[in-house]
Amino acid sequence: MIIIIIQLLVVLLALYVGSRYGSLALGAISGIGLAILVFGFGLRPGSPPTDVIYIIIAAVTCAGIMQASGGMDWLIQLAEKLLRKHPDNMTFLAPLCTFLLTVLVGTGHVVYTLMPIVCDIALKKGIRPERPCGVASIASQVGITCSPIAAAVVAFVSISNANGFDITIPQVLCVTIPSCLVGLICASACSYKRGLDLDKDPAFQKRISNPEGYKYVYGNTATTLDKEIPPTAKRAVYIFLAALVVIVIFAAFQNLLPTYSQVRAVKGAEDITVGVGSAFQLSADMLVKAKEVVPGMTEEIQKPLAMNLVIQIVMITAAALMIIFCKASPKKAVAGAVWQSGMVAVVAIYGIAWLADTFFSNYIEEMQVALSDIVSQYKWSIALVFFIVSVLINSQGAVVVAMLPLAYSLGLPGPVLLGVLPSIYGYFFIPNYPSDIATVNFDRSGTTVIGKYLLNHSFMMPGLVSVITSTIVSYIIASIFF
């Protein structure tokens, strides 16, 4: 037991140190923890989450190409027009805009262009920028569990299907989208009168009391409305949206997909030799690599094309169409924020999930013994585990890949895990995530803050309200319909 605790501390320390450095370091430093577990303690290495990584690469490549074509500028421009038309309601509209952008693109890093505009509109209207900015930053990450191309959603579906919970991407979205919207509405309502009005805030009045401070706060106007959007940019958005529609249709109607012959183990089969000297322990319905059917052990079945492959094919195809017909520059896409942040996510998930899988796969029986009584009696408690892990690793996709197999191994039913899916967002708790830091820097009024004591920051209240409310609503919806 002492050895297990030491190894767990190695995992937690690697995650903590990686989160301090941020960016690529989160995945790279996880590699140090992996090396210690494998070479130092002799643990059997787990499996890196290759399917999720491939999906992220395909999705961010497509989104990055759309950004290079100017399509992202058009989406931001549409959002800005909405906010400037209804500035009095921007505490509700700004998070809705950032939420929808994330749902469309599959990453929360698309908000960097919109956030300065939110701050500017709030200041010009006399609204305390902390109110819309805090919840808008939260909303940009909440949208991940509501996006059909987000790694967290696709990983949840593929892992659930492998563990006997038959669910599709549209079914997941039917639970997460309404529940997350309810959570965001509650967070926006709690933020509507948050803090002192600017004319009554002594800290803000002191900031603008001298000409230089006043010019810094009010002198610049952030806008995208002066950008000319070419027809090719709009065409790229249409291609991207069409790709999303195709993915959702295929996910909902998998009978439209091509099918392929595969070999599956039958009940009662204990093992089978595949190839030369390669033996597999079998369980019922397990797919194997044998080319021929072995009587009494395997049978031939027809399986539709896997959705993880469908997403990759559709996204890469859409990216190619944008390059050909929308004058999108691949070099510009690689230099863009969407593609770069996506590749950082790939490295983070690669290292974190591999490290976590190595530890949990070696001690799955011990975990079942230690946690099965708690989670069987209080099934919802797994939400706390997901949330705490998310605080440590700053990636919703990595939380799903690392923790969902463990949750299924503990005997938790799929509907319960679907119900607590919104709880995988907890990295607002410690305000070191790029979107939160950027939002603080964009707010020239100084009202959006980290806080003297670290945890008393502008994102804590809207984050907790949103996640707790979304998880409760999601749990109720999943319990009713699944």
Secondary structure, DSSP 4 states (H G I P E B T S, - for coil): -HHHHHHHHHHHHHHHHHHHH-TTHHHHHHHHHHHIIIIIS-PPP----HHHHHHHHHHHHHHHHHHHHTHHHHHHHHHHHHHHHSGGGHHHHHHHHHHHHHHHHS-GGGGGTHHHHHHHHHHHHT--THHHHHHHHHHHHHGGGG-TT-HHHHHHHHHHHHTT----HHHHHHHHHHHHHHHHHHHHHHHTT-S--GGG-HHHHHHTSSHHHHHHHHS----STTS---HHHHHHHHHHHHHHHHHHHHHH-GGGS-EEEEEEE-TT--EEE-SSS-EEE--TT-EE--SS--TTTEEEEEEEPPHHHHHHHHHHHHHHHHHHHS---HHHHHHSHHHHHHHHHHHHHHHHHHHHHHHHHHSHHHHHHHHHHHHHH-GGGHHHHHHHHHHHH--HHHHHHHHHHHHHHTT--HHHHHHTGGGG--TTTTT-SHHHHHHHHH-TTS-S---TTSSS-TTHHHHHHHHHHHHHHHHHHHHHH-
